Amino acid sequence: MLKLDWVTGKTNTPVYVLSAGDKNVNARIQSRLISLNLTDNRGFEADQLDIELNDSDGLLSLPRRGTELSLHLGWQGESLIHKGKFIVDEIEYSGAPDKIIIRARSADFRATLNINREVAYHQKTISDIVRTIAVRNDLTPKVDKMLANITLSHIDQTNESDGNFLTRLAKQEGAIATIKSGYLLFIRQGQNKAVSGQSLTSVIITRQSGDDHRFSLADRGAYTGVSASWLNTRNPRKKENITVKRKRSKTNPQQEKKKQDHYLVGSEGNVFVMKHIYANKANAERAAKAEWEKIQRGVASFSIRLAKGRPELFPEMKVRVSGFKTEIDAADWTLVTVTHTLNDSGLTSSLQLEVKISDSDRV
């Protein structure tokens, strides 16, 4: 593999290889590169590559939108990590001094994913649905084994793009829908597992490896539970919104009977009521559990910028940290977003982490 040093003659030198189509363009931009910024996102948000170039002499030509870029990133003397392919879709020219910013997003996000469709899925498994969408977008489906055989009695894609529909379905099932390297992935969120079900490699981050960090802890008492409702097929109309009060009210048996159309996870008190009305009880239960897990994951968050970038890191990896407060070190963390930055300060990686649900009581 061709390796071109961004700065030569130094140890621990960051290395990148940038190609446009099948042509290496390092030699053309090396002396002009101000910064290179890559954000690796979780879920159905395209990864983004920003390249900032010096055009103070006015000799640079504006690149064409639609150009495919490929990026490898790493360190001198080590194997470079392929960070993906990207399509140039935005160009910014500003000054003085003049500079050009090239913005490209993951090439895996096909334009067909944004076409609104009318599709009804009846008695289909999640695997069936994901496979159908993958095929019509020229992608290869990969579904988490824990999710693949879940059967949905009925769900509609009404004037909705495949991208939006998959995001909605993933939220309902406590999963993540994303596209990486030509694969349409549908995996459980925050479980640190690959599509095969195998655990992802655990990463250890020490305080000494970071430039700065930030920890935040939300009020876990903000919500005590989540309630979701579904249509009563014997009387198929939208049920009235329920009102949940902190003090439990006295109800007669007739009022208690109405609760059969609502599913509560957590405990009564300050309950988050989901607005969407689900087709059946099973869908409502899974959606409520997924939302409750999401709330629990949001209890604690941690971010850190690594002084020496680690381009091998990607979202959903399990992370353990050391050298911070006892509660922070004791928790298992999940990597949510990674931003790799290459500039005159070197190569750094900024990590956004969320606490794993099983450890939410520790922090």
C-alpha positions as CSV (number, residue, x, y, z in Angstrom):
1,M,0.0,0.0,0.0
2,L,1.3,3.4,-0.9
3,K,2.1,5.6,2.1
4,L,2.8,9.3,1.8
5,D,3.8,11.2,4.9
6,W,1.9,14.3,5.7
7,V,5.1,15.7,7.3
8,T,8.4,14.0,6.7
9,G,11.4,13.5,8.9
10,K,9.5,13.0,12.2
11,T,8.6,10.1,14.4
12,N,5.0,9.3,15.1
13,T,4.1,10.9,11.8
14,P,0.4,10.8,10.7
15,V,-0.2,9.3,7.3
16,Y,-3.1,9.7,4.9
17,V,-3.8,8.4,1.4
18,L,-6.6,10.3,-0.4
19,S,-7.8,9.1,-3.8
20,A,-10.2,10.7,-6.2
21,G,-11.6,7.9,-8.3
22,D,-8.6,5.6,-8.9
23,K,-6.0,8.4,-8.7
24,N,-4.0,9.2,-5.6
25,V,-4.2,13.0,-5.1
26,N,-1.8,13.4,-2.1
27,A,0.9,15.1,-4.3
28,R,-1.6,17.7,-5.5
29,I,-2.9,18.7,-2.1
30,Q,-0.1,17.9,0.4
31,S,1.3,21.4,0.5
32,R,-2.1,23.0,0.6
33,L,-3.8,20.9,3.3
34,I,-5.0,23.0,6.2
35,S,-7.1,20.3,7.8
36,L,-8.8,17.0,7.2
37,N,-11.8,16.1,9.4
38,L,-13.7,12.8,9.3
39,T,-16.8,12.2,11.4
40,D,-17.8,8.6,11.8
41,N,-21.5,8.5,12.9
42,R,-23.7,5.8,14.4
43,G,-27.1,5.1,12.8
44,F,-28.6,6.5,9.6
45,E,-26.5,9.6,9.5
46,A,-23.9,9.6,6.7
47,D,-20.2,9.8,7.7
48,Q,-18.8,13.1,6.7
49,L,-15.3,14.1,5.3
50,D,-14.3,17.7,5.3
51,I,-11.1,18.8,3.5
52,E,-9.8,22.4,3.9
53,L,-7.3,23.6,1.3
54,N,-5.2,26.7,1.1
55,D,-5.9,28.6,-2.2
56,S,-4.2,31.9,-1.3
57,D,-2.4,31.8,-4.7
58,G,-5.8,31.2,-6.5
59,L,-4.4,28.3,-8.5
60,L,-6.8,25.6,-7.3
61,S,-9.7,24.6,-9.5
62,L,-13.1,23.9,-7.8
63,P,-13.6,20.2,-7.7
64,R,-16.7,18.6,-9.2
65,R,-19.6,17.5,-7.1
66,G,-20.2,13.8,-7.4
67,T,-16.5,12.9,-7.3
68,E,-15.8,9.8,-5.3
69,L,-13.1,10.1,-2.7
70,S,-11.4,7.2,-0.8
71,L,-9.5,7.8,2.5
72,H,-6.9,5.7,4.3
73,L,-5.6,7.0,7.6
74,G,-3.0,6.0,10.2
75,W,0.6,6.4,11.3
76,Q,3.9,5.9,9.7
77,G,5.2,2.3,10.0
78,E,1.7,0.9,10.7
79,S,-1.0,-0.5,8.5
80,L,-3.4,2.2,7.3
81,I,-7.1,2.0,8.1
82,H,-9.5,2.3,5.2
83,K,-12.1,4.8,6.4
84,G,-14.5,4.5,3.5
85,K,-15.6,6.0,0.3
86,F,-17.3,9.4,0.1
87,I,-19.1,11.5,-2.6
88,V,-18.3,15.2,-2.9
89,D,-21.7,17.0,-2.5
90,E,-20.7,20.4,-1.2
91,I,-18.0,22.9,-2.0
92,E,-17.3,26.1,-0.1
93,Y,-14.9,28.9,-1.4
94,S,-14.1,31.8,1.0
95,G,-11.4,34.4,1.8
96,A,-9.3,36.3,2.3
97,P,-6.9,34.4,2.5
98,D,-8.7,32.2,0.0
99,K,-9.4,28.7,0.9
100,I,-11.6,25.8,-0.4
101,I,-13.6,23.4,1.8
102,I,-14.6,20.1,0.1
103,R,-17.4,18.3,2.0
104,A,-18.1,14.7,1.1
105,R,-20.5,12.2,2.6
106,S,-20.5,8.4,2.8
107,A,-20.8,6.9,-0.7
108,D,-22.9,4.1,0.7
109,F,-26.0,6.3,1.1
110,R,-27.7,5.8,-2.2
111,A,-30.0,8.5,-3.7
112,T,-32.7,5.8,-3.9
113,L,-32.9,5.7,-0.1
114,N,-34.5,9.2,-0.3
115,I,-37.3,8.3,-2.6
116,N,-40.8,8.3,-0.9
117,R,-42.6,5.0,-1.3
118,E,-45.9,3.3,-0.4
119,V,-45.3,-0.2,0.9
120,A,-47.3,-2.3,3.3
121,Y,-45.5,-5.1,5.2
122,H,-47.8,-7.8,6.6
123,Q,-46.6,-10.7,8.7
124,K,-43.0,-10.0,7.8
125,T,-39.9,-10.6,9.9
126,I,-37.4,-7.8,10.4
127,S,-35.0,-9.8,8.3
128,D,-37.6,-9.9,5.5
129,I,-38.1,-6.2,5.6
130,V,-34.4,-5.3,5.7
131,R,-33.6,-7.7,2.9
132,T,-36.4,-6.2,0.7
133,I,-35.1,-2.6,1.2
134,A,-31.5,-3.7,0.8
135,V,-32.2,-5.4,-2.6
136,R,-34.0,-2.4,-4.1
137,N,-31.1,-0.1,-3.0
138,D,-28.4,-2.5,-4.3
139,L,-27.0,-3.2,-0.8
140,T,-26.3,-6.4,1.1
141,P,-28.4,-6.9,4.2
142,K,-26.9,-7.9,7.6
143,V,-29.4,-8.3,10.5
144,D,-28.6,-8.9,14.1
145,K,-29.5,-12.5,15.1
146,M,-31.5,-11.2,18.1
147,L,-33.7,-9.1,15.8
148,A,-33.8,-11.1,12.6
149,N,-36.8,-13.4,13.4
150,I,-39.0,-10.8,15.1
151,T,-42.3,-10.9,13.2
152,L,-44.3,-7.7,12.7
153,S,-48.0,-8.3,12.2
154,H,-48.3,-5.2,10.1
155,I,-46.4,-2.0,9.5
156,D,-46.9,0.7,6.7
157,Q,-44.3,2.7,4.8
158,T,-46.6,5.6,3.8
159,N,-45.2,8.3,1.6
160,E,-41.9,7.7,3.4
161,S,-38.3,7.1,2.2
162,D,-36.5,3.9,2.9
163,G,-34.1,5.8,5.0
164,N,-36.7,7.4,7.2
165,F,-38.7,4.1,7.4
166,L,-35.6,2.1,8.5
167,T,-34.8,4.8,11.1
168,R,-38.3,4.6,12.5
169,L,-38.3,0.8,12.6
170,A,-34.9,0.8,14.3
171,K,-36.1,3.2,16.9
172,Q,-39.2,1.0,17.6
173,E,-37.0,-2.1,18.0
174,G,-34.2,-0.5,20.0
175,A,-31.8,-1.0,17.1
176,I,-29.6,1.0,14.7
177,A,-30.0,1.0,10.9
178,T,-26.9,2.1,9.1
179,I,-24.9,1.5,5.9
180,K,-21.2,0.6,5.9
181,S,-19.1,-0.6,3.0
182,G,-22.1,-1.6,0.9
183,Y,-23.9,-3.4,3.8
184,L,-27.3,-2.4,5.2
185,L,-26.9,-3.1,8.9
186,F,-29.7,-3.5,11.4
187,I,-28.2,-4.2,14.8
188,R,-29.1,-3.8,18.5
189,Q,-28.1,-0.5,19.9
190,G,-25.5,-0.1,22.7
191,Q,-24.7,-3.9,22.9
192,N,-21.1,-3.7,21.6
193,K,-21.8,-6.6,19.2
194,A,-21.2,-7.2,15.6
195,V,-24.0,-8.3,13.3
196,S,-22.8,-11.9,13.7
197,G,-23.5,-11.6,17.4
198,Q,-19.9,-11.7,18.4
199,S,-18.6,-9.1,20.9
200,L,-16.6,-6.2,19.4
201,T,-13.1,-5.6,20.6
202,S,-12.9,-3.7,23.9
203,V,-10.9,-0.5,23.9
204,I,-9.1,0.9,26.9
205,I,-8.6,4.7,27.1
206,T,-6.3,6.2,29.8
207,R,-6.4,9.7,31.2
208,Q,-2.8,10.1,29.9
209,S,-3.9,9.5,26.3
210,G,-6.3,12.4,26.4
211,D,-5.9,16.2,25.9
212,D,-9.3,17.1,27.4
213,H,-12.4,15.3,28.7
214,R,-16.0,16.1,29.8
215,F,-18.4,14.0,31.9
216,S,-22.1,14.8,32.4
217,L,-24.7,13.1,34.5
218,A,-28.4,13.7,33.9
219,D,-31.3,13.5,36.4
220,R,-32.3,9.8,36.2
221,G,-35.5,10.7,38.0
222,A,-36.7,12.9,35.1
223,Y,-38.8,9.9,33.9
224,T,-39.7,6.8,35.9
225,G,-41.0,4.8,32.9
226,V,-42.3,4.8,29.4
227,S,-45.9,4.1,28.2
228,A,-46.9,3.1,24.7
229,S,-50.4,2.4,23.3
230,W,-51.8,0.3,20.5
231,L,-55.1,0.1,18.6
232,N,-57.8,-2.0,20.0
233,T,-58.8,-4.2,17.0
234,R,-62.3,-4.7,18.4
235,N,-62.8,-0.9,18.4
236,P,-60.1,0.4,16.0
237,R,-59.8,4.0,17.0
238,K,-57.1,6.0,18.5
239,K,-57.3,5.8,22.3
240,E,-57.5,9.0,24.3
241,N,-54.1,10.2,25.6
242,I,-53.5,9.1,29.1
243,T,-52.4,11.6,31.8
244,V,-49.8,10.3,34.3
245,K,-49.5,12.1,37.6
246,R,-46.8,11.8,40.2
247,K,-49.4,10.9,42.8
248,R,-51.3,7.7,42.0
249,S,-55.0,8.4,41.7
250,K,-57.7,6.1,42.9
251,T,-59.5,4.3,40.1
252,N,-62.5,2.0,39.9
253,P,-62.3,-1.4,38.1
254,Q,-63.9,0.0,35.0
255,Q,-61.1,2.6,34.7
256,E,-58.4,0.0,35.4
257,K,-59.8,-2.0,32.5
258,K,-58.7,0.8,30.1
259,K,-55.0,0.1,30.9
260,Q,-55.1,-3.1,28.8
261,D,-54.4,-0.9,25.7
262,H,-51.3,0.6,27.2
263,Y,-47.9,-0.9,28.0
264,L,-45.8,0.5,30.8
265,V,-42.1,-0.3,31.3
266,G,-40.4,1.1,34.4
267,S,-42.7,2.4,37.1
268,E,-45.6,4.8,37.5
269,G,-44.9,8.4,38.5
270,N,-43.4,10.7,35.9
271,V,-44.0,8.6,32.8
272,F,-43.0,9.4,29.3
273,V,-46.0,8.8,27.0
274,M,-45.1,7.9,23.4
275,K,-47.3,9.7,20.9
276,H,-47.3,7.1,18.2
277,I,-50.1,4.6,18.3
278,Y,-48.9,1.1,17.4
279,A,-50.7,-1.5,15.4
280,N,-50.6,-4.2,18.2
281,K,-49.5,-4.9,21.7
282,A,-46.2,-6.6,20.6
283,N,-45.1,-3.5,18.7
284,A,-46.0,-1.2,21.5
285,E,-44.1,-3.3,24.1
286,R,-40.9,-3.4,22.0
287,A,-41.1,0.4,21.3
288,A,-41.6,1.2,25.0
289,K,-38.7,-1.0,26.0
290,A,-36.5,0.6,23.3
291,E,-37.4,4.1,24.4
292,W,-36.8,3.3,28.1
293,E,-33.3,1.9,27.2
294,K,-32.6,5.1,25.2
295,I,-33.5,7.2,28.3
296,Q,-31.3,5.1,30.5
297,R,-28.4,5.4,28.0
298,G,-28.7,9.1,28.2
299,V,-28.2,9.3,31.9
300,A,-24.5,9.6,31.6
301,S,-22.2,10.7,28.8
302,F,-18.4,11.1,28.5
303,S,-16.3,12.7,25.8
304,I,-12.5,12.8,25.4
305,R,-10.1,14.0,22.8
306,L,-7.1,11.6,22.2
307,A,-3.8,13.4,21.7
308,K,-2.7,10.6,19.4
309,G,-5.4,9.7,17.0
310,R,-6.7,6.2,16.8
311,P,-8.3,5.7,13.3
312,E,-9.1,2.1,14.0
313,L,-11.9,3.2,16.4
314,F,-15.5,3.2,15.2
315,P,-19.0,3.5,16.7
316,E,-20.6,0.7,18.9
317,M,-17.2,-0.4,20.2
318,K,-17.0,-1.1,24.0
319,V,-14.8,1.4,25.8
320,R,-13.3,1.3,29.3
321,V,-11.6,4.3,30.7
322,S,-9.1,4.7,33.6
323,G,-7.6,7.6,35.6
324,F,-10.8,9.5,36.1
325,K,-13.4,9.4,38.9
326,T,-14.1,5.9,40.4
327,E,-17.7,5.9,39.0
328,I,-16.5,6.8,35.5
329,D,-13.8,4.1,35.5
330,A,-16.1,1.4,36.8
331,A,-18.7,1.9,34.0
332,D,-18.8,0.2,30.6
333,W,-19.1,2.8,27.8
334,T,-20.2,2.5,24.2
335,L,-18.6,4.6,21.5
336,V,-21.3,6.7,19.7
337,T,-19.4,9.1,17.5
338,V,-15.7,9.4,16.4
339,T,-14.2,12.5,14.8
340,H,-10.7,12.2,13.4
341,T,-8.9,15.5,12.8
342,L,-5.6,15.9,10.9
343,N,-4.0,19.4,11.0
344,D,-0.8,21.2,12.0
345,S,-1.2,19.8,15.5
346,G,-1.1,16.2,14.2
347,L,-3.8,13.5,14.1
348,T,-6.3,13.5,17.0
349,S,-9.5,11.6,17.7
350,S,-12.5,13.0,19.6
351,L,-14.8,10.4,21.1
352,Q,-18.4,10.7,22.3
353,L,-19.4,7.9,24.7
354,E,-22.6,6.8,26.3
355,V,-23.0,4.5,29.3
356,K,-24.1,1.0,28.7
357,I,-27.5,0.3,30.1
358,S,-26.4,-2.5,32.5
359,D,-24.0,0.1,34.1
360,S,-26.4,3.0,34.3
361,D,-26.8,2.5,38.1
362,R,-23.1,2.8,38.7
363,V,-22.8,6.5,37.7
